[in-house]
Amino acid sequence: MAAPLGRDTLPAHWSYGVCSDGRVFFINDETRSTTWLHPRTGEPVNSGHMIRSDLPRGWEEGFTTEGASYFIK
């Protein structure tokens, strides 16, 4: 995982989004292109959160840095 994700870690004109599976994608707002790789580090990033279809509405699964899962409402 790349360094902690925040707008201050991104170059100018970049933003990001998070898919329901927790993967983070990066958006170059000038070229309107996207990538799975962090524009500074070149590494993929996972948010550590995952929306699962088998959970009740409004719940998602998160993971600690040690890999243990927990649930968030």
Residue pairs with C-beta under 8 A, 6 or more apart in sequence:
1 43
1 45
1 46
2 9
2 38
2 40
2 41
2 43
2 44
2 45
3 9
3 41
5 16
5 24
5 38
5 45
5 47
7 15
9 38
9 40
10 16
10 26
10 38
10 39
10 40
11 39
11 40
13 28
13 29
13 30
14 26
14 27
14 28
14 29
14 39
15 26
15 27
15 29
16 24
16 25
16 26
16 27
17 24
17 25
17 27
18 24
18 25
18 47
18 49
19 25
20 50
20 51
21 50
21 51
22 46
22 47
22 48
22 49
22 50
22 51
23 36
23 44
23 45
23 46
23 47
24 36
24 38
24 44
24 45
24 46
24 47
25 34
25 35
25 36
26 34
26 35
26 36
26 37
26 38
26 39
27 33
27 34
28 34
28 35
28 39
36 44
37 43
37 44
38 44
38 45
48 62
48 63
49 60
49 61
49 62
49 63
49 72
50 60
50 61
50 62
50 63
51 60
51 61
52 59
52 60
52 61
55 61
55 71
58 73
59 71
59 72
59 73
60 71
60 72
61 69
61 70
61 71
61 72
62 69
62 70
62 71
62 72
63 69
63 70
64 70
